[in-house]
Amino acid sequence: MKNKLAGLLLASSVMVPTAFAGVADDLSNGLSLDVVLQNAIAAGGTVESATFEMVQLAPERAGDVVVMAIAACADAVCERSVAQSAISAGADPVAVTAATAAPRRFSRPSGMSRRDLQRARHAQRVTERRTRPSARTTPLASYY
């Protein structure tokens, strides 16, 4: 665990000087946090390095930065590394933990109507019911 954290710190410290000016300029121009995060990622940075930079520049908004960065993550590994990079940048661990536990709003994919989403969920439930073993198909020996 310590080796992974040390590697993350080393990687983020190497990447910080390349995009640090862009994030600093965006924050000083008063752009919203999600726009700053998108610009940092578009400039070639990762979500973790952008989180590290943003927390270093605006530690009072660390919770909001973490929530925005987690929303941009694709998986749980990215979420954990975002939290670790925020803490290593100097954010309060309690605030970061609270931000990672914040409920997330998931919306339907763009272009999908509410009815299509309901149909997809229904099809998924039907498939789950069909693949679940029932008492009629399992041998009686498994119950003893």
N, C-alpha and C positions, 0 to 999 in steps of 0.2 A: 504494500500500500504506500509506504514511504517512497519507494522507487518510482511509482507511478506519479505521485504528487510532485516529486522532484523533477521528473521528466516534463510534467505539465508546466511547472514553473519555468523551467529552462526554455521550453518551446515558446511559451507566451512572452518571456522576456526577450527572446530573439525577434519575435514578430511585432512587438510593441512599437519600436522605433519606425517601422515602415508605414504604419497607418495611424500613428498617434496624432499627427498633425490634423488629419482629416476629421477624426472624432472630436478633437479639441475645437476645431473651427465650427463644426456642426453644432456642438453644444453651446459655444459662445454666440452663435447666430440665433439661438433660441428654437432650433428645430425640436420636434417631439422625439421622444426616446425611440419609438419604433422606426422613424425615418433615419435617425442616426445609426441604429442597428442595421437597417437595410443597406445604407450607404457603406458601412464598414464591411459588410459581407460582400457587397458588389465590388468593393475595391480589392477583393482577394483574400480577405481575412476569414477566420472561422468565427462561429458563434461564441466560442470560449474566449478567444483573444479579444473580440469586440466587447464582451462582458467585462473582461479584466480592465480594459482601457476605460470604459465608461464608469466603472466603479471607482477607479483611481481618480478620475477627473471630477466625479460627482458622488462622493460617498454618502451624502445625505439622501440620495435617491436610489440607493442600492436595492431596496426591495422592489421598486418599480422596474429597475433594470433587469433583475433576475426574472420577474414575471414575464417581461417582454422576450427575454432570451429563451426561456423555457417554451414559450408559445412558438418560437421559431425552430425548436428542436424537433427532430424526427423520431427519436427513440429515448429510452430511459438512460442509456449510457451518456448521451449528450446532456440530459438534464442533470445527472450527477456531476459531470465535468464542469458544467456551467456554475453549479453551486460551489464546487471546489475552487474554481478560478475567481469567483466573487469573494470568497473568504480569503483567498491568498492575496487579493488586491487590497484587503483591509476592511472589508465589510463586516458588520456585526453578525456572528454566526446565528444568533437568535432571529435576527431579521431575515436572513437568507433562508433559514429553515421555515419560517412562517410564510415566506414568499413561495417556497416550493410546495407547501401544503395548501396554497390557495386554490380554490376551485377554478377549473378552467371551463370556458364556454366553447363547446364544439358546435359548429354550424354545419349545415348540409353543404355538400360541394356545390360550387357555382354551376348554374345551369340545371340543377336537379330540383324538380318541384317537390312540394311536401308530399303529394300523393305517391310520387315515384320512390321517395325515401321510405314511406310506409310499406310499399310493396316489397322493397328490398329487405326491410327488416322482417316482414312476414315470411318471405322466402327463406331467410336465414333460420328463423325459428322452426319452420317446417323441416328443413334439412337436418337441423340438430335433433329433432324428435325422431326422424327416420333412422338416423345413425346410432341413436342411443339403444343399447341392448334392453330388451324387454323381458319380463318374467316368462313369457311364453316361449321365447327362443333359447333361454339358458337352461341347461340341464338341471334337474332337481338335485343332483349330487353337489352342486355348488352351494346349495343352501344348508347343507349339513356339516 
